[in-house]
Amino acid sequence: MIIGLTGSIASGKSTVSNMLKEMGFPIIDADIVARVVVEKGTRTLEMIKETFGPVVTHEDGALNREALGEIIFSNPSKRKQLNDIIHPAIRAEMLAQKEHLVQQNHPVIIMDIPLLFESRLQAFVDKILVVTVTEQTQLERLMARNGFTNEEAKLRIQSQLPLSVKEEGADAVIYNNGSIEETEQQLKKILGIWEQEN
């Protein structure tokens, strides 16, 4: 069973991902994969350099994230160019890792994909688990965690698909408004139900 774990900024998805890790489940983390595919010497990094010029790499050949960020930040067409290079590479690497774990006979594999719905990767997984919070909790946590103003936090949250939409597309939802213990209880209950179904 492949479980797609997702949420939104400051919803507590990382907390749930860590719980799953502690329970011993193998986790394929899209954020880590996204860094791996653009490491020095990769074909993906070469393509980025060919597209955006040598300014996007440091002298040692590593990706210059700041320079690339400045190019794509206010330019949607450049951002799309970058996504068209990076996303297929991320998908291919995630699928390769999944195949590797399937061959090792892991009964449950977690794919931690923050932008699961935005990237339309629902077909990659058997079950979708969404970690959610109330809008107010999300706003307060983001402001506290990143030192954002109310406006800055709202802009970050609005740049993603609303949690309510993600909840509708989920097979199960964890409400992460309370304590860590309450979140863990919900997680264990959901996993128990899904394991019985299999």
Salt bridges, closest charged atoms under 4 A:
GLU50 OE2 - ARG43 NH1 3.61
ASP84 OD2 - LYS80 NZ 2.69
ASP112 OD1 - LYS13 NZ 2.58
GLU118 OE2 - LYS166 NZ 3.12
GLU184 OE2 - LYS188 NZ 3.49
GLU197 OE1 - LYS127 NZ 2.83
